[in-house]
Amino acid sequence: MSNTIVSAAIYPAVGIARVGNAPVTSNDDFFIGPELSGQVPQPPGGFKDKAGRVKKQAARFRIYGFDADGKVVKEITAADAKIDWRVHLANRKSGWYMFNNALDLENMAIPSAFRNAGVKDRSKLIIDPGAVSITGTATSGPAYRFDKGSFMGIPVPLGELRTDDAGRLLVLGGDGHSASYTNAAATTFANNDTWHDDISDGPVRATVTLADGTVLEADPAMVAVTPPNFGQGLYGVVSMYDVVYNMTVEQGWIKAPAKPDFWAHIYPIFRRMVQTQWVNQGFFMVFGQNSPADFTEATLLEQLSSTAPEYQILRQRVFDWFRDPGSEAYTPAAIPPFYGDGFGEYEGIAIVDLPVTALQYSWLRSWAAGSFTANKPVVYPSLEAMPLEEQPHELTRANLDDCLGGPFHPGIELTWPMRVPQMWKTAFRLNIMAEDQSPQDDWGPLLSTKIVLQPGGALAASGPGTLTRWLGVPWQTDEASCLSGYDSSTYLPLPSFWAARVPNQVLSQDSFNRLSDNRVPVGQRLKHFDYRQDWLRDFGTDYVKKINAMVAKWHYLGIVTQQDEVTGAATGLLPGACWVETGRQDFESTDPSMEQVLYAEHLTQPEQAEQEVMRLRAMPESTAPKRTRSITPRGER
């Protein structure tokens, strides 16, 4: 391999930042998103600041240099070159078309009319502050903010740029603020006229001047600023990486392994279903701790990972449970139990429910037949510890793995255009329009599948605001609408929409505190463990009131995070670690039923019970257990 750098590219090729309303005055006021697949950020002080505001997630971009054979030479930092970064964020949602369903659904897509069709000057609906440039190390300040855009004349900041100590780029998004310029109430999940939010996306570019004077224009990337991650360390059974990987294999751009590996390709599917137990009660009952289908339970896992013939019947039975993505049959009892792209418009057809990707399904088929390997993967403590040649793609994978891969109705972070081949220049790198080119926002009165998918159409190249314009306006109304268990006749609150990012039912901090108490009898601890509460329990059951409460108080909601291991769990009935609703802010008065529980648990220790209740009553309002209601989530879609 030559050490001569002849080209450069920005990674991740698609980066993900997330909004947050915590002010940024220092590096401790935000955190950097995952740079290794499965990595969970650990921001100092947690994911909220002391005032209970949600911290922003920054997307960090790096530049890698390549030789004439396309091999990685090194990461290029400020120690090697002068790097001039340029980023152009925009929000085009309100000037785009309504979302009805995914426009790549063959023979089933519903053409869309304009949002805010009565506004003649469509430019007023586009929040476009223009490009911002930055260079140097540890650079920040007012000059690097996206604060020159507006919506109907109202200023709307979209975030800022910074650099780290090595000159890498940090992109921080907006505050998560949404509003109507007429002060109208939101009434629907995705198409609220007069409304805007501060979600955004756009190209990331860099000019690199090496020490020898060589000037390289790096292959550009895209960044998307998305809603917060309310399920840290949890993943969709189908991630956006899975969707894009499946598409690249189908296009012949890359080759999938001849045989799947259990730990690399099969186990992640199983584990993600099991881990969804922390954000959906139905998943907890079917796949969670102490359930028959807890695929992470040691004995079962040993059998599933074995190629031994005696376990083939077990493997086949598990495989038969999965929904076939190539089938047109309606199979609601198959797994994974998520809604599909067609839910809400159609009944009794395959796309009402979400399948795994075709590639994942083929891997499961090979695994069931015993044609697989089982090599324990190498776990790297950091990106820098990974072999150099693997680092660039890992950055892209980590960012896309942290996004959901369905259902696209429309979605939370990115949506269905990501699976359309013409969106992509090469495997995992989007087509990005020229720097002097502006996206087209008017494709006629109705946007149809034919218009969208035509050569040179709306998906031909990505530019400022083109990735997120397909999503709901504002983001909060979609999250408060797309929950779980819409059919009240079913036994469990399944299927779910986006539980790993928008929780449905959670293990509360109060329940976790009690199940962790070794003084409490095991049976009572299990009751606390089994008791799950609705994540949106404080927003009521009236749909319009609920989605507007989400707009106003989204940052009050808890963030589900992994907590310290449960002590005294030797019985095997309690898990070693729990994902718990943390940082939930004050909605209502303290909960008298919790006082009753404390007295009941300590009847033989009255002094201890009294001390517990006095402690409870002395807690600040923002941390005390709250009165809750039992709410079966029902969105209007």
GIGIRA-V967624 format. One record per backbone hydrogen bond with DSSP energy under -0.5 kcal/mol. CO is the residue of the C=O (numbers start at 1). NH is the residue of the N-H. E is the energy in kcal/mol with one decimal. If there is no record, write none. Layout:
co=CO nh=NH e=E
co=CO nh=NH e=E
This chain:
co=3 nh=5 e=-0.6
co=4 nh=6 e=-0.6
co=7 nh=66 e=-2.8
co=8 nh=219 e=-2.4
co=9 nh=64 e=-2.4
co=11 nh=62 e=-3.4
co=13 nh=222 e=-2.1
co=15 nh=17 e=-0.5
co=15 nh=224 e=-2.5
co=17 nh=226 e=-2.9
co=18 nh=57 e=-1.9
co=23 nh=25 e=-0.7
co=26 nh=29 e=-1.7
co=27 nh=30 e=-0.7
co=29 nh=56 e=-0.6
co=31 nh=58 e=-3.5
co=36 nh=39 e=-2.5
co=39 nh=41 e=-0.5
co=43 nh=46 e=-2.5
co=47 nh=55 e=-2.7
co=49 nh=52 e=-2.1
co=53 nh=49 e=-2.6
co=54 nh=22 e=-2.5
co=56 nh=31 e=-2.1
co=56 nh=58 e=-0.6
co=57 nh=18 e=-2.3
co=58 nh=33 e=-2.8
co=58 nh=60 e=-0.5
co=59 nh=171 e=-2.5
co=61 nh=169 e=-1.6
co=62 nh=11 e=-2.8
co=63 nh=76 e=-2.9
co=64 nh=9 e=-1.9
co=65 nh=73 e=-3.2
co=65 nh=74 e=-1.0
co=66 nh=6 e=-2.9
co=66 nh=7 e=-1.5
co=67 nh=70 e=-2.0
co=71 nh=67 e=-2.3
co=74 nh=65 e=-3.1
co=75 nh=77 e=-0.6
co=76 nh=63 e=-0.6
co=77 nh=80 e=-1.8
co=77 nh=81 e=-1.5
co=80 nh=211 e=-1.0
co=81 nh=83 e=-0.6
co=82 nh=84 e=-0.5
co=82 nh=209 e=-2.7
co=83 nh=85 e=-0.7
co=83 nh=136 e=-0.5
co=84 nh=207 e=-2.1
co=85 nh=134 e=-1.9
co=86 nh=205 e=-3.2
co=87 nh=132 e=-2.9
co=90 nh=201 e=-1.6
co=91 nh=127 e=-2.7
co=92 nh=95 e=-0.7
co=93 nh=96 e=-1.6
co=96 nh=115 e=-2.6
co=98 nh=100 e=-0.6
co=101 nh=100 e=-0.6
co=102 nh=105 e=-1.4
co=104 nh=106 e=-0.8
co=105 nh=108 e=-1.8
co=105 nh=109 e=-1.4
co=109 nh=111 e=-0.6
co=112 nh=447 e=-3.1
co=113 nh=98 e=-3.1
co=114 nh=117 e=-0.6
co=116 nh=119 e=-2.1
co=118 nh=120 e=-0.7
co=120 nh=122 e=-1.5
co=121 nh=124 e=-1.5
co=122 nh=125 e=-1.7
co=123 nh=126 e=-1.1
co=124 nh=152 e=-3.1
co=125 nh=127 e=-0.5
co=126 nh=128 e=-1.0
co=127 nh=91 e=-2.6
co=130 nh=89 e=-0.5
co=132 nh=87 e=-2.5
co=134 nh=85 e=-2.6
co=139 nh=163 e=-1.8
co=141 nh=144 e=-1.9
co=142 nh=145 e=-1.4
co=144 nh=161 e=-2.4
co=145 nh=147 e=-1.4
co=146 nh=158 e=-2.8
co=149 nh=156 e=-2.2
co=151 nh=154 e=-2.1
co=153 nh=155 e=-0.6
co=154 nh=151 e=-2.8
co=159 nh=146 e=-2.9
co=160 nh=172 e=-2.7
co=162 nh=170 e=-3.1
co=164 nh=138 e=-2.2
co=164 nh=167 e=-1.9
co=166 nh=78 e=-2.9
co=168 nh=164 e=-1.9
co=169 nh=61 e=-2.5
co=170 nh=162 e=-2.1
co=170 nh=172 e=-0.6
co=171 nh=59 e=-2.2
co=172 nh=160 e=-2.2
co=174 nh=20 e=-1.7
co=179 nh=196 e=-2.0
co=180 nh=183 e=-1.3
co=190 nh=473 e=-2.1
co=191 nh=193 e=-0.9
co=192 nh=195 e=-1.4
co=194 nh=181 e=-2.3
co=196 nh=179 e=-1.7
co=198 nh=174 e=-0.7
co=200 nh=225 e=-3.5
co=201 nh=90 e=-1.5
co=201 nh=465 e=-1.1
co=202 nh=223 e=-2.5
co=203 nh=88 e=-1.7
co=204 nh=221 e=-2.3
co=205 nh=86 e=-2.6
co=206 nh=208 e=-0.5
co=206 nh=218 e=-2.3
co=207 nh=84 e=-2.6
co=207 nh=209 e=-0.5
co=208 nh=210 e=-0.7
co=208 nh=216 e=-3.1
co=209 nh=82 e=-2.4
co=210 nh=213 e=-2.1
co=214 nh=210 e=-3.1
co=214 nh=216 e=-0.5
co=216 nh=208 e=-3.3
co=216 nh=218 e=-0.8
co=219 nh=10 e=-2.2
co=221 nh=204 e=-2.9
co=222 nh=15 e=-2.8
co=223 nh=202 e=-2.1
co=224 nh=17 e=-2.7
co=224 nh=226 e=-0.7
co=225 nh=200 e=-1.3
co=226 nh=19 e=-2.6
co=228 nh=230 e=-0.8
co=230 nh=560 e=-2.5
co=231 nh=234 e=-2.0
co=237 nh=239 e=-0.6
co=238 nh=405 e=-2.6
co=239 nh=243 e=-1.8
co=240 nh=244 e=-2.6
co=241 nh=245 e=-3.0
co=242 nh=246 e=-2.3
co=243 nh=247 e=-1.9
co=244 nh=248 e=-2.4
co=245 nh=249 e=-2.0
co=246 nh=250 e=-2.3
co=247 nh=251 e=-1.9
co=248 nh=253 e=-2.1
co=248 nh=254 e=-1.0
co=249 nh=252 e=-1.2
co=260 nh=373 e=-2.1
co=261 nh=265 e=-3.0
co=261 nh=266 e=-1.0
co=262 nh=266 e=-1.2
co=262 nh=267 e=-3.6
co=266 nh=269 e=-0.8
co=266 nh=270 e=-1.6
co=267 nh=271 e=-3.4
co=268 nh=272 e=-2.1
co=269 nh=273 e=-1.5
co=270 nh=274 e=-2.3
co=271 nh=275 e=-3.1
co=272 nh=276 e=-0.9
co=274 nh=277 e=-1.8
co=275 nh=278 e=-1.7
co=276 nh=279 e=-1.8
co=276 nh=280 e=-0.9
co=278 nh=507 e=-0.5
co=279 nh=504 e=-3.1
co=279 nh=505 e=-1.1
co=280 nh=284 e=-1.8
co=281 nh=285 e=-2.2
co=282 nh=286 e=-2.2
co=283 nh=287 e=-3.2
co=283 nh=288 e=-0.9
co=284 nh=288 e=-0.9
co=286 nh=293 e=-0.9
co=288 nh=291 e=-2.2
co=291 nh=294 e=-1.2
co=293 nh=295 e=-1.5
co=294 nh=297 e=-1.9
co=297 nh=301 e=-3.1
co=298 nh=302 e=-2.1
co=299 nh=303 e=-1.6
co=300 nh=304 e=-2.6
co=301 nh=305 e=-2.0
co=303 nh=306 e=-1.1
co=308 nh=311 e=-1.8
co=309 nh=312 e=-1.9
co=311 nh=315 e=-2.5
co=312 nh=316 e=-2.9
co=313 nh=317 e=-2.2
co=314 nh=318 e=-2.1
co=315 nh=319 e=-2.6
co=316 nh=320 e=-2.6
co=317 nh=321 e=-0.7
co=318 nh=321 e=-0.9
co=318 nh=322 e=-0.5
co=319 nh=322 e=-1.6
co=321 nh=335 e=-2.1
co=323 nh=325 e=-0.6
co=323 nh=356 e=-0.6
co=324 nh=327 e=-1.6
co=328 nh=350 e=-0.8
co=329 nh=331 e=-0.7
co=331 nh=334 e=-1.6
co=335 nh=323 e=-2.7
co=336 nh=338 e=-2.1
co=337 nh=496 e=-1.6
co=338 nh=354 e=-2.1
co=340 nh=343 e=-1.4
co=342 nh=345 e=-1.4
co=342 nh=346 e=-1.8
co=346 nh=344 e=-0.6
co=349 nh=352 e=-1.7
co=350 nh=353 e=-1.8
co=351 nh=342 e=-3.1
co=351 nh=343 e=-0.5
co=352 nh=340 e=-3.0
co=357 nh=361 e=-2.6
co=358 nh=362 e=-2.1
co=359 nh=363 e=-2.3
co=360 nh=364 e=-2.4
co=361 nh=365 e=-2.3
co=362 nh=366 e=-2.3
co=363 nh=367 e=-2.6
co=364 nh=368 e=-2.6
co=365 nh=369 e=-1.7
co=366 nh=371 e=-2.5
co=367 nh=370 e=-1.5
co=370 nh=372 e=-1.2
co=371 nh=260 e=-0.6
co=373 nh=262 e=-3.4
co=374 nh=376 e=-0.6
co=378 nh=380 e=-0.6
co=382 nh=385 e=-0.5
co=382 nh=386 e=-0.5
co=383 nh=386 e=-1.4
co=387 nh=390 e=-1.7
co=387 nh=391 e=-0.9
co=388 nh=391 e=-0.9
co=388 nh=392 e=-0.6
co=390 nh=394 e=-1.8
co=391 nh=395 e=-1.9
co=392 nh=396 e=-1.3
co=393 nh=397 e=-2.9
co=394 nh=398 e=-2.9
co=395 nh=399 e=-1.6
co=396 nh=400 e=-2.4
co=397 nh=401 e=-3.1
co=398 nh=402 e=-1.0
co=400 nh=240 e=-0.9
co=400 nh=241 e=-0.8
co=400 nh=403 e=-1.5
co=403 nh=240 e=-2.5
co=407 nh=409 e=-1.4
co=412 nh=227 e=-0.5
co=415 nh=418 e=-2.1
co=416 nh=419 e=-2.3
co=417 nh=420 e=-1.9
co=419 nh=421 e=-0.6
co=420 nh=423 e=-1.9
co=421 nh=424 e=-2.3
co=423 nh=431 e=-2.8
co=426 nh=429 e=-1.8
co=429 nh=425 e=-2.5
co=429 nh=426 e=-1.7
co=431 nh=462 e=-2.8
co=434 nh=437 e=-1.9
co=439 nh=441 e=-0.5
co=441 nh=443 e=-0.6
co=444 nh=443 e=-0.6
co=446 nh=448 e=-0.7
co=447 nh=112 e=-2.2
co=448 nh=452 e=-2.5
co=449 nh=453 e=-2.7
co=450 nh=454 e=-0.8
co=452 nh=459 e=-0.9
co=454 nh=457 e=-2.1
co=457 nh=460 e=-1.8
co=462 nh=433 e=-2.4
co=463 nh=466 e=-2.0
co=465 nh=92 e=-0.5
co=465 nh=469 e=-0.7
co=467 nh=470 e=-0.5
co=468 nh=471 e=-1.7
co=473 nh=192 e=-1.6
co=474 nh=477 e=-0.6
co=474 nh=478 e=-1.0
co=475 nh=479 e=-2.0
co=476 nh=480 e=-2.1
co=477 nh=481 e=-0.6
co=478 nh=481 e=-0.8
co=478 nh=482 e=-2.3
co=481 nh=483 e=-1.2
co=482 nh=498 e=-0.6
co=483 nh=497 e=-2.0
co=486 nh=488 e=-0.9
co=487 nh=490 e=-1.7
co=492 nh=494 e=-2.7
co=495 nh=485 e=-2.4
co=496 nh=339 e=-2.4
co=498 nh=501 e=-2.0
co=498 nh=502 e=-3.6
co=501 nh=230 e=-1.2
co=504 nh=535 e=-2.5
co=506 nh=508 e=-0.7
co=506 nh=533 e=-2.6
co=507 nh=581 e=-2.7
co=508 nh=512 e=-2.3
co=509 nh=513 e=-2.5
co=510 nh=514 e=-1.8
co=511 nh=515 e=-2.6
co=512 nh=516 e=-1.5
co=514 nh=517 e=-1.2
co=516 nh=518 e=-0.7
co=517 nh=520 e=-1.7
co=521 nh=525 e=-2.5
co=522 nh=526 e=-2.5
co=523 nh=527 e=-1.5
co=524 nh=528 e=-2.0
co=525 nh=529 e=-2.2
co=526 nh=530 e=-2.5
co=527 nh=531 e=-1.2
co=530 nh=532 e=-0.8
co=533 nh=506 e=-3.1
co=534 nh=537 e=-1.6
co=536 nh=539 e=-1.9
co=537 nh=540 e=-0.6
co=542 nh=546 e=-2.6
co=543 nh=547 e=-2.5
co=544 nh=548 e=-1.8
co=545 nh=549 e=-2.1
co=546 nh=550 e=-2.0
co=547 nh=551 e=-1.4
co=548 nh=552 e=-1.8
co=549 nh=553 e=-2.9
co=550 nh=554 e=-1.1
co=553 nh=556 e=-1.8
co=553 nh=557 e=-0.6
co=554 nh=557 e=-1.1
co=556 nh=585 e=-3.1
co=558 nh=560 e=-0.5
co=559 nh=561 e=-0.6
co=559 nh=582 e=-2.0
co=560 nh=232 e=-1.2
co=561 nh=580 e=-3.0
co=566 nh=569 e=-0.6
co=569 nh=572 e=-1.9
co=576 nh=566 e=-1.8
co=578 nh=563 e=-3.0
co=578 nh=580 e=-0.6
co=580 nh=561 e=-2.3
co=580 nh=582 e=-0.7
co=582 nh=559 e=-2.9
co=589 nh=627 e=-1.7
co=590 nh=592 e=-0.7
co=591 nh=594 e=-1.0
co=591 nh=595 e=-0.9
co=592 nh=596 e=-1.8
co=593 nh=597 e=-2.1
co=594 nh=598 e=-2.4
co=595 nh=599 e=-2.3
co=596 nh=600 e=-2.6
co=597 nh=601 e=-2.5
co=598 nh=602 e=-1.0
co=599 nh=602 e=-0.5
co=600 nh=603 e=-0.9
co=602 nh=605 e=-1.7
co=605 nh=609 e=-2.5
co=606 nh=610 e=-2.5
co=607 nh=611 e=-2.3
co=608 nh=612 e=-2.3
co=609 nh=613 e=-2.3
co=610 nh=614 e=-2.5
co=611 nh=615 e=-2.3
co=612 nh=616 e=-2.3
co=613 nh=617 e=-2.6
co=614 nh=618 e=-1.4
co=615 nh=619 e=-0.6
co=616 nh=619 e=-1.0
co=620 nh=623 e=-1.8
co=620 nh=624 e=-1.6
co=625 nh=591 e=-1.1
co=629 nh=631 e=-0.8
co=631 nh=633 e=-0.8
co=635 nh=637 e=-0.6
